[in-house]
Amino acid sequence: MLFQRYFLFLIVFFACFQGYSNKWKLYTIVDTIPIKKGTNTKKLLEDFQKWFETEKRVKIVRLNESMKVIEGKAFFVYYNHVVIENIFLSPKVAERTTGSIQYGIRISINDSVVIAQATSFIHEAYYSQYGQISFGSITDYETMPPGKCLENELWCNAVWAEMKIKCEADVRDKFSRLVPSINVRKEGKAFNTKETVVVKDTTTVKKSDDYLKLENYLIKE
């Protein structure tokens, strides 16, 4: 009986630990772009460097030619458009979250694909006379971890979800111009199939509860 209780305790402990660790797992967006067989990887790395030079709000941090890896930083300006009626919020609360979201970029060439990853998203609010609300590191958890926002929980979670949507939109837009179209493989010959290769979307966005559906809250621009 004592052994069974101990075993049950371990199961509960590891389940709770797993849930807690997932709460702090960084929000990450990954895109895989198939490239044509025989693509000159050295030239492709040079194209990536040009991309960092010409793309707005990105900069290169390091390049490892032997490992075919290039890393950098990016950011975009975040404006809060979340509105929920009939709840109490502090004055000018949306303006208090206006700021930048920065993130890291890692691009690698692996066999017949380019793996582009964006992670370590950090929201930092600009100065406001009404105060600042910075959400800090954006994690993979569906709802906002405690302590990041002291306003109405419903509103905070909606802003948390909107930030992830804005992050994905910015990343997808930037990555769409990463690999020159002449190098993108349309057919799956490298995988011995005649079917068109479908780029797998491995974004770590999880389905939110109904109350987090932003179409209920956003102001139409």
N, C-alpha and C positions, 0 to 999 in steps of 0.2 A: 504493500500500500504506500509506504514511504517513497519507494522508487517511482511509482506511478505519479505521485504528486510532484516529485522533483522533475520528472520528464515533462509533465504538463507545464510546469513553471518555465522550463527552458523553451518550450514551443511558444508560449505567450511572450517571453522576453525577446526572442529573436524576431517575432512578428512585429512587436512594437518598435524594436530597433530598426528593422527594415523600413517601416513607415516613417520613422523619424529621419533616417538618413536620406530617404527620397525627398523629404521636405526641403532639404538643403542642397539637393543635386542641382547643378547649374542648368539653366535653360539653354538648350543647344539646338541649332539648326544646321542640318547637313544636306548638301546637294551632291549628287553623283552625276557627272557629265561624261558620257561615252565619247571616246575619241577614235579617230580612224587608225587602222593598223599602219605602222610605218611612220607615224607622226614624229617629226624631229623634236624630241623632248627638250633639247637645249634651246631650240628656237621658241618652243612653247614657254619655257621659263622666261625668256626675254620678253615674250608677249605679256606674261603676267606682270613683269616689272613695268612695262609701259602702261598696263592697266592701272597699277598703283599710282603712276605719275599723272594719268589723265582723268581718272575717276574722281569725282568730287567727294570730299570729306573722308578720304582714306590715305594712309601712309604706310610705307614698307618699314618693317622693323629688322628682319633678318632674312638671309637667303642661304640655303645649303644646296649647292648644285649636285653634290654627290648623292644626297638623299632625295633630290628632286622635291624639295620642300621650300615654301616661301611663306613668311608670316608677316602680319601687319596689324594695324589698328584702324578702326572706323568709328564714326559717330553720326547721329542725326539729331535734329531739334525736335523735341517732343512737346506737343500742345494737347492739353486735356480737353476732350469733347464730350465727356460723360456727364449726363444730366439725369437725375432721378427725382421725380416729383414727390412731394409730400414727405420729405425727410429733412431733418435739421442738419445743416452744414455750416461751418464757419464762413465768415464773409470772404468773398473772392477766392474760394477754396481751389477752384480750377487753376487760377493764375499761380497759386502757390506751388503747383506741381510742374509748371512750365520749366523746361530745362533741356538738358542733353542726355541722350542714352549712348554710351560708348560700349564698344565690344571688340573682341579680338578676332582675327581672321587667320585661318591656317589652310593653305592650299598645297596639295600634294598630287604627284602623278604616280599612279599605281597600276601597272600593266596597261590595260586598255581603257582606263577611266581616270578622270580628274576628280578628286575628292575635295570639295570646298566646304569648310566648316566655320561657323560663326558661334562664339560662345563668350562667357564672362560678360554678359550684358549688365551694365551698371547705370542706374538712373540717378542723376544729380540735378536738383532743382536750382534755377537761377535765384539771385537775390530778389526778394519781394518785401515791400514795406508791411505786408500782412503776415510775413513769416514764410518759411520754406518747408515743403514736404518732399523729402528725397526718399525714394523707395530703396535705394542702394542696389545690392546684387539681386538680379531677377532669377529666381529659381524655377525648377520644373514643377513645383507644387501647384495644384489647381487653384487653391485659394491663397491669399496673401499670408505669409508667416506673421505671427504676432509681433507687435512692437514697431512695425514699419509705418503704420498710419493710424492715427487716433480719432479719425472722423467716423461717421456711420459705417459699420462693417459692410453693409450692402454696397455702398458707394466705393469703398476702398477695394473690394474684390472686383468690382466692375472696372475700375481704373487699372488694377493689376492685369486683368484679362486684356484690356485695350492696349496696354503697353506691349504685351506679347504679340498682338496682331500687328502693331506698328513696327515692331522689331522684324517680324517675318517679312512684311511688305518691303522694308528697306533692304534687307538681305537679299531677297529674291530679285529685286530690281537690280541691285549691284551685280549679283552673280550671273544675271542674264547676259551681261556684256563681258564676262570674264574670258571665255574661250572663243577665239575667232571661229565664225561659222564654217569656214573652210576645213577646220579640223574636227568638227563635231560629226560623229558617226551616226548615220540614220538607220542603217541595217545592222542586224546582229550577227554578222559573219564571224566575229571573234568568239561568239558563243555557239557556233555551229547550228544556227537557226536562221530561217528565212523571215521570221516574224520581226516586226519593228520592235526595237528595244524600247521599253517604257522606263523612263528615268524614275527610280523609286524615290518617293518623298519620305525621308526618315525624320522629318521634323518632330520634335518631342512634344508638340502641342497636344494636350489631352482635352477630351470633351468636357465642357463646363456644364454646371447645372443650369436650369432654365433661367434662373435669375441673373446669370452672367451673360445672357445673350445681349450683345451690345446694340443690336438694332432697336432694342427697346429704350435705349438711353441716348444714343448719339444724336447730335444736332445735325440736320442735313445741311451740307455746305452748298 
